[in-house]
Amino acid sequence: MTDRVLVTGFSGFIGANISKLLLDKGYNIRGAVRNLDKANSVVDTLSAMGCDTSGIELVEVELGSDVGWSDAVKDCRYIQHIASPLPNDPPTDREALVPEARAGAQRVLEHGYSAGVEKIVMTSSIAAMTGRPHKEKIVMLNESSWSDPEWKYMTSYPISKTRAEISAWAYTEAQGLKSKLTTVCPGLVFGPDIFGNAGASLGLLKSLMIGNLAYLPKVGIPLIDVRDCASIHVSAMTSEQAGGRRLLATGETLWFKDIAKILRNEFKELKKIPKNEMPNFLFKAIAMFDDRVKILVQDLGKFYDTDMVYVNNMTKVIPRPAKQAIIEGAYSLIANGSVRIR
């Protein structure tokens, strides 16, 4: 009998790429989604890519409701839990996303372990590691790095990811199931938008390419290609070493100015890509009135490096160069019409 994997967030940027890898490895997939139309589009794309999609089953569930989860986890050997609330416009209420993110994780864990699932891989975020006061200019992140959700510079999305992951680890430890959980904390996720679903992930590249940012924040952020991020998730699923561990999913760290430079060199026709960094004091002033950039205030002047050696050894995944992830992601934006080259 072929092993079945429940993939929550099946129709999302990371979830769809994880699903492709699982199909390539011969797994059956049960895709948990909110919208069947969007999910069917992913299935069609997978089929067009040559994947055998006969082993895909789709189910509609909500992170905020118990309805359907018992059936969703039934007969699954593994779970990839990627789904998490991420609205286009971040709410001003710091805790607004927490109930759905935390309750969704709890539902997946409780129903999954009750059904006998062997391993759950849960997508967290580097945002659950970086949000804390008194940081040095160069910050080395590892699996013991945690954000402080009470810190004043934390915003709704990183707070929700932090509280959801803390809750997940507390539950598994209380149940004596820690070895059956692995969390993955990706950095900025770029790479090709094969499934046409990378909106938020490639939003930064789009903003740079069309000139929405006149100046660049002085921030150094770790990046990863979505294909490498997916590979880390899938490898962690069957790795005994990864049980009970937090895995970073990052490649190179680049300053925003370096990302912009790569885009300018590749797309000389785009004249609005910014060149200059914004003074920190001015960026902070803007952030007082714009929650979309407020999340970066805590990172101004900071360069985040990551200890990925243990992840590379466990998963055998060596992330591709950041430049490749940036350029292929940018070409996807041009191909789907989000950015126009004139």
C-alpha positions as CSV (number, residue, x, y, z in Angstrom):
1,M,0.0,0.0,0.0
2,T,1.4,3.4,-1.0
3,D,2.0,5.8,1.9
4,R,-0.3,8.8,2.1
5,V,0.7,12.3,3.2
6,L,-1.7,15.0,4.3
7,V,-0.5,18.4,3.0
8,T,-2.2,21.4,4.5
9,G,-1.8,24.5,2.4
10,F,-1.6,22.2,-0.6
11,S,-2.4,25.1,-3.0
12,G,0.2,27.5,-1.6
13,F,3.7,28.3,-2.9
14,I,5.6,26.0,-0.5
15,G,2.8,23.4,-0.3
16,A,2.5,22.9,-4.0
17,N,6.3,22.4,-4.4
18,I,6.3,20.0,-1.5
19,S,3.5,18.1,-3.2
20,K,5.4,17.8,-6.4
21,L,8.4,16.3,-4.6
22,L,6.1,13.8,-2.7
23,L,4.6,12.7,-6.0
24,D,8.0,12.3,-7.5
25,K,8.9,10.0,-4.6
26,G,5.7,7.9,-5.1
27,Y,3.6,9.1,-2.2
28,N,-0.2,9.6,-2.4
29,I,-1.3,13.0,-1.3
30,R,-4.4,14.3,0.5
31,G,-4.4,18.1,0.0
32,A,-6.2,20.1,2.7
33,V,-7.4,23.4,1.3
34,R,-9.9,26.2,1.7
35,N,-10.6,26.7,-2.0
36,L,-11.0,23.7,-4.3
37,D,-10.8,25.8,-7.5
38,K,-7.4,27.0,-6.6
39,A,-6.3,23.5,-5.5
40,N,-7.6,22.0,-8.8
41,S,-5.5,24.5,-10.7
42,V,-2.4,23.1,-8.9
43,V,-3.4,19.6,-9.7
44,D,-3.7,20.6,-13.4
45,T,-0.3,22.1,-13.3
46,L,1.3,19.0,-11.7
47,S,-0.3,16.9,-14.4
48,A,1.0,19.1,-17.1
49,M,4.5,18.7,-15.6
50,G,4.2,15.0,-16.0
51,C,3.3,14.0,-12.5
52,D,1.0,11.1,-11.8
53,T,-1.9,12.9,-10.1
54,S,-4.2,9.9,-9.7
55,G,-3.0,9.6,-6.0
56,I,-4.2,13.1,-5.1
57,E,-7.3,13.6,-3.0
58,L,-8.6,17.1,-2.0
59,V,-10.5,18.0,1.1
60,E,-11.9,21.3,2.3
61,V,-11.1,22.2,5.9
62,E,-10.6,25.4,7.9
63,L,-7.8,26.0,10.4
64,G,-10.4,27.7,12.7
65,S,-12.9,24.8,12.7
66,D,-12.9,21.2,13.8
67,V,-15.1,20.1,10.9
68,G,-13.4,17.6,8.6
69,W,-10.1,17.1,10.3
70,S,-10.8,13.6,11.5
71,D,-11.4,12.5,7.9
72,A,-8.5,14.6,6.6
73,V,-5.9,12.7,8.8
74,K,-7.4,9.3,8.3
75,D,-5.0,6.7,7.0
76,C,-2.1,9.2,6.6
77,R,1.4,8.1,7.6
78,Y,2.8,11.6,7.6
79,I,1.6,15.2,7.7
80,Q,3.2,18.3,6.1
81,H,1.5,21.2,7.9
82,I,2.2,24.3,5.9
83,A,-1.1,26.3,6.1
84,S,-1.1,29.5,8.2
85,P,-3.1,32.7,8.0
86,L,-1.3,35.4,5.9
87,P,-3.7,38.2,4.8
88,N,-2.6,40.6,2.0
89,D,-3.0,43.5,4.4
90,P,-1.5,42.8,7.9
91,P,-4.0,43.6,10.7
92,T,-3.1,46.3,13.2
93,D,-4.2,44.1,16.1
94,R,-0.9,42.3,17.0
95,E,-2.7,39.1,18.2
96,A,-5.3,39.0,15.4
97,L,-3.8,36.0,13.5
98,V,-2.9,34.0,16.6
99,P,-6.2,32.2,17.3
100,E,-6.4,30.7,13.8
101,A,-2.6,29.9,13.5
102,R,-2.4,28.3,16.9
103,A,-5.7,26.5,16.9
104,G,-5.0,25.2,13.4
105,A,-1.6,23.7,14.5
106,Q,-3.3,22.1,17.5
107,R,-6.0,20.6,15.4
108,V,-3.5,19.1,13.0
109,L,-1.3,17.7,15.9
110,E,-4.2,16.3,18.0
111,H,-6.1,14.7,15.1
112,G,-2.9,13.5,13.5
113,Y,-1.4,11.8,16.5
114,S,-4.8,10.3,17.5
115,A,-5.0,8.8,14.0
116,G,-1.5,7.2,14.4
117,V,0.5,9.6,12.2
118,E,4.2,8.8,12.4
119,K,5.6,12.2,11.8
120,I,4.4,15.8,11.4
121,V,6.5,18.4,9.7
122,M,5.2,21.9,10.5
123,T,6.2,25.1,8.6
124,S,7.2,27.9,11.0
125,S,9.2,30.9,10.0
126,I,12.5,32.7,10.5
127,A,10.2,35.4,11.9
128,A,9.8,33.1,14.9
129,M,13.5,33.4,15.5
130,T,14.5,37.0,14.8
131,G,12.1,39.1,17.0
132,R,13.9,40.0,20.2
133,P,15.5,43.1,21.7
134,H,19.2,43.9,22.2
135,K,20.5,42.2,19.0
136,E,24.0,42.6,17.7
137,K,24.7,44.0,14.3
138,I,25.5,40.5,13.0
139,V,23.0,38.0,14.4
140,M,23.7,34.3,14.2
141,L,20.5,32.3,14.2
142,N,20.3,28.6,15.2
143,E,17.5,26.3,16.4
144,S,17.6,27.8,19.9
145,S,16.8,31.3,18.6
146,W,13.3,32.4,19.5
147,S,11.3,35.6,19.0
148,D,9.7,37.3,21.9
149,P,6.0,37.8,21.0
150,E,5.7,40.4,23.7
151,W,8.4,42.6,22.2
152,K,7.0,46.0,21.0
153,Y,8.4,45.7,17.5
154,M,6.7,42.4,16.7
155,T,3.8,42.5,14.4
156,S,0.8,40.2,13.7
157,Y,2.4,37.7,11.3
158,P,5.6,36.9,13.3
159,I,3.6,36.9,16.5
160,S,1.2,34.3,15.1
161,K,4.1,32.1,13.8
162,T,5.9,32.3,17.1
163,R,2.9,31.5,19.3
164,A,1.8,28.7,17.0
165,E,5.2,27.0,17.1
166,I,5.6,27.5,20.9
167,S,2.2,25.9,21.3
168,A,3.0,23.0,19.0
169,W,6.2,22.1,20.9
170,A,4.5,22.5,24.3
171,Y,1.7,20.1,23.2
172,T,4.1,17.4,21.8
173,E,6.3,17.5,24.9
174,A,3.3,17.2,27.2
175,Q,2.2,14.2,25.2
176,G,5.6,12.6,25.1
177,L,5.6,12.9,21.3
178,K,8.4,15.4,20.7
179,S,10.3,13.0,18.4
180,K,7.3,12.9,16.1
181,L,7.4,16.7,15.3
182,T,9.9,18.7,13.2
183,T,9.4,22.4,12.6
184,V,11.0,24.2,9.6
185,C,11.8,27.9,9.7
186,P,12.3,29.3,6.2
187,G,13.8,32.7,5.4
188,L,12.5,34.8,2.5
189,V,11.3,32.3,0.0
190,F,12.0,33.1,-3.7
191,G,12.4,31.0,-6.8
192,P,10.2,30.2,-9.8
193,D,6.4,30.6,-9.5
194,I,5.6,27.4,-11.3
195,F,2.1,27.2,-9.9
196,G,1.1,30.9,-10.1
197,N,0.6,31.0,-6.3
198,A,3.6,32.9,-4.9
199,G,1.9,36.2,-4.3
200,A,3.2,37.2,-0.9
201,S,6.5,35.4,-1.2
202,L,7.5,37.2,-4.4
203,G,5.8,40.4,-3.4
204,L,9.1,42.0,-2.3
205,L,10.7,41.3,-5.7
206,K,7.7,42.8,-7.5
207,S,7.9,45.9,-5.3
208,L,11.5,46.4,-6.2
209,M,11.0,45.7,-9.9
210,I,8.1,48.2,-10.3
211,G,9.6,50.9,-8.1
212,N,7.2,50.7,-5.2
213,L,10.2,51.2,-2.9
214,A,12.0,54.4,-3.7
215,Y,14.7,53.6,-1.1
216,L,15.9,50.3,0.4
217,P,15.9,49.4,4.1
218,K,19.3,48.5,5.5
219,V,18.5,44.9,6.4
220,G,20.3,41.7,5.7
221,I,17.9,38.7,5.3
222,P,18.5,35.0,4.7
223,L,17.0,33.7,1.5
224,I,16.0,30.3,0.1
225,D,14.7,29.0,-3.2
226,V,11.2,27.4,-2.8
227,R,12.5,24.1,-4.3
228,D,15.2,23.8,-1.6
229,C,12.7,24.8,1.1
230,A,10.4,22.0,-0.1
231,S,13.3,19.5,-0.2
232,I,14.1,20.2,3.4
233,H,10.5,19.6,4.4
234,V,10.3,16.3,2.6
235,S,13.7,15.1,3.8
236,A,12.8,15.9,7.4
237,M,9.7,13.9,7.1
238,T,11.5,10.5,7.1
239,S,14.7,11.6,8.9
240,E,15.0,10.1,12.4
241,Q,17.6,12.7,13.2
242,A,15.2,15.5,12.5
243,G,12.6,14.3,15.0
244,G,12.2,16.9,17.8
245,R,14.3,19.5,16.0
246,R,13.8,23.0,14.6
247,L,15.3,23.2,11.1
248,L,16.3,26.5,9.5
249,A,15.6,26.6,5.8
250,T,17.9,29.3,4.5
251,G,20.7,29.8,2.0
252,E,22.7,33.0,1.6
253,T,22.0,36.2,3.4
254,L,21.9,39.3,1.3
255,W,21.3,43.0,2.1
256,F,18.3,44.5,0.3
257,K,20.7,46.6,-1.7
258,D,22.3,43.4,-3.0
259,I,19.0,42.0,-4.0
260,A,18.2,45.2,-5.9
261,K,21.6,45.1,-7.6
262,I,21.0,41.6,-8.9
263,L,17.7,42.7,-10.4
264,R,19.2,45.8,-11.9
265,N,22.0,43.8,-13.6
266,E,19.6,41.3,-15.0
267,F,16.8,43.6,-16.0
268,K,18.4,46.7,-17.4
269,E,15.0,47.7,-19.0
270,L,13.5,48.2,-15.5
271,K,14.5,51.8,-14.6
272,K,12.7,52.1,-11.3
273,I,14.6,49.5,-9.2
274,P,16.0,51.5,-6.3
275,K,19.7,52.0,-5.7
276,N,20.0,53.9,-2.4
277,E,19.4,52.8,1.2
278,M,17.0,54.8,3.3
279,P,18.3,56.4,6.5
280,N,17.1,54.3,9.5
281,F,15.4,57.3,11.2
282,L,13.3,58.0,8.1
283,F,12.3,54.4,7.7
284,K,11.2,54.3,11.3
285,A,9.1,57.5,10.7
286,I,7.3,55.9,7.8
287,A,6.7,52.7,9.7
288,M,4.7,54.6,12.3
289,F,2.0,55.0,9.7
290,D,2.5,51.9,7.5
291,D,2.1,48.5,9.1
292,R,3.4,46.8,5.9
293,V,6.9,48.1,6.6
294,K,6.7,48.1,10.4
295,I,7.9,44.5,10.5
296,L,11.3,45.6,9.2
297,V,12.0,48.2,11.9
298,Q,13.4,45.6,14.3
299,D,15.9,44.5,11.6
300,L,17.3,47.9,10.5
301,G,21.1,47.7,10.5
302,K,21.0,44.0,11.3
303,F,22.6,41.2,9.2
304,Y,21.2,37.7,9.9
305,D,23.5,34.8,9.4
306,T,22.4,31.2,10.0
307,D,23.9,27.9,11.2
308,M,22.7,25.5,8.5
309,V,25.4,22.8,8.8
310,Y,23.2,20.5,11.0
311,V,20.3,20.9,8.5
312,N,22.6,20.2,5.5
313,N,23.9,17.1,7.2
314,M,20.4,15.8,8.2
315,T,18.6,16.5,5.0
316,K,21.4,16.4,2.4
317,V,20.0,19.6,0.9
318,I,22.5,22.2,-0.1
319,P,20.5,25.4,-1.1
320,R,21.2,26.8,-4.5
321,P,22.7,30.4,-4.9
322,A,20.4,33.2,-3.8
323,K,21.0,34.9,-7.1
324,Q,19.4,32.0,-8.9
325,A,16.3,32.1,-6.7
326,I,16.0,35.9,-7.1
327,I,16.3,35.9,-10.9
328,E,14.1,32.9,-11.5
329,G,11.5,34.4,-9.2
330,A,11.7,37.7,-11.1
331,Y,11.2,36.0,-14.5
332,S,8.1,34.3,-13.1
333,L,6.7,37.7,-12.3
334,I,7.3,38.8,-15.9
335,A,5.9,35.6,-17.3
336,N,2.6,36.0,-15.3
337,G,2.2,39.6,-16.2
338,S,2.8,41.0,-12.7
339,V,5.8,43.0,-14.0
340,R,6.0,44.3,-17.5
341,I,9.2,44.8,-19.5
342,R,8.7,47.6,-22.1
